[in-house]
Amino acid sequence: MECTIGIGKTRLSNMKFFKLIILIAAVFLTSGCETGNDNSGSSGSENFVFQDGFETLNNTLDELFPLNGSRWTSIQQVNPSNSINEISISQSIFIEGESALRLFANSSDNTLSKMNIEKEGFNAFENDKVLIKADFYVNSDANIENLLLIDLECCSCWDNTANVDNQCPGVRLQMSGGNDYLSIERGKIGESTIQQTSFKFPRNEWVTVQWELILANNDSGVNKLLVNGTEIIHTTGINMPNPEKFRDLFAQEGIDFNLQEPISYERIQIGATANPTSENIELFVDNFSLSIEKYEP
């Protein structure tokens, strides 16, 4: 397949094209800038920045998973009983560069349908400021209430001695409160959804989502959500697992349960992280970024 790189409307000569390919390859290998990444269990964080526009040289998914771990970690694909979900690089629908990530999640049946991409290798602790940004294109006019688009999770904090399946506690972005309303779902940390019904999520066009968090396991946490630059949620409230709350919830079932501390989020998923709807959903993702820094009031 012939590969061409376009800058604006200009096509490059063979020699310039070859030089640009070398440059792009070097940039791709360092597309995740992980500064002071701390996996040692420390209660403090240093800055972390990861960006990916899903650009590839050969239009293959494998290029998103280099051995040095600088891009994505894995794919989560959970197919419903009688159909196969899809993930690919799209060179027909994108907002910047020459490609985007395409995901197709079939409707759920007895199995909850999931089709997303995952990034690990970071730690976001209490009092950290987390900024997540991505462009979405939902290629559907169907009812997508309850569709989940982004999950920020802590899997390592689970008490594996309790003999209870790891639920990877965390916070998520979900269509909630109606067909077209993006909200902050907190059920996996034992809290209610932060809903809004003032701004409908556009369809069949590119939409920029920006999610800002100042992490806390109490009501001092900050939760902001912007869609196409419009702030639709800005409120305080818990956005991290609270060890005492989890201990009390499991105690009601007669289970001795203790979250592993210090607690930090260390995995993010983006795409159709869960499609519990009765509709098949095709969506595209471009220009993803995640940054973590210590919050200084």
N, C-alpha and C positions, 0 to 999 in steps of 0.2 A: 504494500500500500504506500502511495506517495505521501510523504509528510511535509507540510509547509507550515512555516510560522509567519503569522501576519502581524504587523505593527500598524494599527489604523487600517488604511486601505492599501498599504505598500507591501509588496512581496520582495523577499531578499534574494540576492544573487547566490549561486552555489557556494562561493567562498565565504561570504558573509553569513550564510545560513549555517555552514559548518562551524564557524567560530561561535555563532550564537548558541548552537546546540551544546558545545563544550561549556559555555558559560552557564546555560540553563541547567545542565546536569550538575554542575558544581553548586548552584544555588539550591537545587532540589535536595541534595544530600545534607544540607544544613537548614532545611525549611523549618524544622522545629528548633528554636533557640531555647535551650534548657539551661538556665543560669542558676547555679547553686542548688540543683535539684537534691532534695533531702529525703532519703528513704530509710533513715536510720532510726526513726521513732522519736526524733526530737520534737519538742512542742513549738519550735519556731520555724518560720519559713523564710526562704529567700526568693527573690523574684524569679518568675517562670514565664516564658512567652512561647507560644506555639501558634503557627499560622500555616494554613494550607489552602490552596486554590484548586486542588485536584487536577493540576496540570501533569501530563505524562508525555513521554516521547513516542511511545508505541501504542497508546490507547489501551493499555492493559492494567487491570487491577493490581497485579503483582508489584507494579512500580510504587504503589502507595504503602508498601510494607518492606522497605529496605532492611537489610540485616543489621544495620547500625541503629535501628529503632528511632530514627530521626523524624519519621512521619507517623503513620497509624500503627496500632498494635494488632488489631484483629477485626473480624467481621462477626456479627451476631445475626444468624439466620435461623429463625424458627418457622418452619412451614406448617400451615394448616394441613389437615389430614389428606386432602385430595388435590392439592395444588402446590406449586413451587414458587417461592418468592424470587425476586431478581435484583441483582446489583451490577452496575456497569459504569463505565466512563461514557458520558454523553458529549459528543461534539456537535450536537444540533441545538440543544438548549443550554445556554450558559450566559452569565452576566458579565464576565471579565475573562481575559485570556482566551483560551481556545477550547476549554472543556469544563464540565461540572460533574458531580456525582449523581447518578440516576439510581433511584430505589423504587421498587414496585412491591408493595405488601398486599397480598391477597386478604380478603376478609377472613375473620376468625371463625372457627367452628368449635369443636371440643378442645382444640389447641389454640392458644393465644398467638396470633401471627406477629412476627417481628422481623424487621429487615433494617439493620443499621451498621454503622462503622464505629469502632471504639478506639480511644486513646488512653493509655495508662502512662506511668512513669513520672508522676508529679504528686505533690502533697499540698492540700489546701486546709490549713488549720483554723481554729477559732481565731477571730480578729483579723483574718486575712480578707483582702478585697479581691473578689473574683469578677472578671469581666469576660463574658462569652458573647461572641457576635457571629452571625452567619446570615447568608442570603438563602431564602427558600422560594421554591416555585411549586405550588400545589396544583397539579394538572388535573383538576377535578372540580365539578360543581356539586358533587354529592354531599350528603350529610357526613361530616367528619368529627362530630362531637365525640370526645374521649380519645381521639388520636393523640399520641404522645410523640414529641419531636426531639427533645433533648433530656437526657438523664445525667445528673451529677451525683456520683455514688461513692459510698464507703463500703467496700467488701471486706477489707482486712480488719475492720472493727468488730465483726460479728463474733459472738461467743460460740466457738465450734464445739465446746464441751457440753453444750446444752442439748445436743441431739435434735436440733431444729434446723430445717433447711435455711441456708444463708439467703436472706432477702435483700442484701446489699442496700442498706438504708440510704436515703437521699432525697433530693428535691428534683422536680421535673417540670417541663413545660408541656401543657396539655390543653387541647381544645375543650373548654369546660364552661358550663353556664349557658350553653347554647351552641348552635352549629358552628359559628364563626368566631368565637371569642377565645383568644389565647390567654391562659391563666397559669399560675404557679401552683402546682400540685404538691402537697406535703404529706400524703397519706402514709408513705413509707417511713416517716419519722413521727407518726402518731398525731399529726396535726391536720387541720382543715385546709381546704384549697383556698388560695387567695384569688378570688374571681374578679373579673371585670366584664361588663356588658355594654361598654360605651364605644368600643372600637372594633369593627368587624375586620377579620383577617382577609385581605384580598386574595382572589383566586386567579389562576391562569396568568400570572405576572410575577415578576421578581419582587420579593418582600424582604426588607432588612430587619432582622430581629436582634435586639441588644438586651442582654440580661446582666444586671449588675447586682452583686451580693456583697454585703459585709457579714461574714459568718459569725454566728453565735448560737449556742444551745439554749438561749433564753430569749425573752421578748426584745432584747436590744439589737437583734439582727436587723439588717436593712435589706429590703427587697425592692428592686426597681426593674421594670420591664418597658422597653420602648419598641414600637413597631413603626418602621419608616420614619424614625426620628420623633415620633409622637409618644410622649410618656403616658402609658396606659395604667401602670401600677407603680406606686411609690408608697411603701408602708413599712413599719417596723414589725418584727415578729421572728420567732425561732425558725432557723433554716439549717440546723445541724442536729444530728441525733443527740438526745439528752440521756446520759447513762441512768439517771435516777428514774426518768419516765419509762425507759425500756425495762428496767428492773421491776418497777411496779406493775407494768402491763403483763409481763410474763408471770409474775408472782400470782396474779389473779387466776392463772391456769395451773398453778402449782409447779411452775418451772423456775429453777434457780438460774438466772441469766444476768451476765455482766458484760456490757460492751467493753472491747479492748481499748485501753487508753494509752497514749493520747490519740484522740480521734482525728482523722483527716480524710477528706475526700481525695481519692486517688484514681478515679476512672470517670471518663465522660463518654457518653454515647450520643450520636446524632443520626437522624434519619426517621424512619418509622420505628421508634424504639418499642412501640406496641400499637397494634391496630386492632382494637377490640370491636371495631364497627362492623356493620354488615356490608360494607362497600370495599371494593378493590381500590387501593390508593397508589397513584404514581406521583412521586415528588422528586425534585432536584435540589441539590445543596451546592453552594459555591461560597468562596471567600470565608472559610471558617477561621476563627481565632479564639484563643484562650490565653488570658493573662492572670497571674496571681502575684500579689504584692502585699507586704505587711501594711495594715491600715494604720495611719497616723492621724488621729482626730485633729 
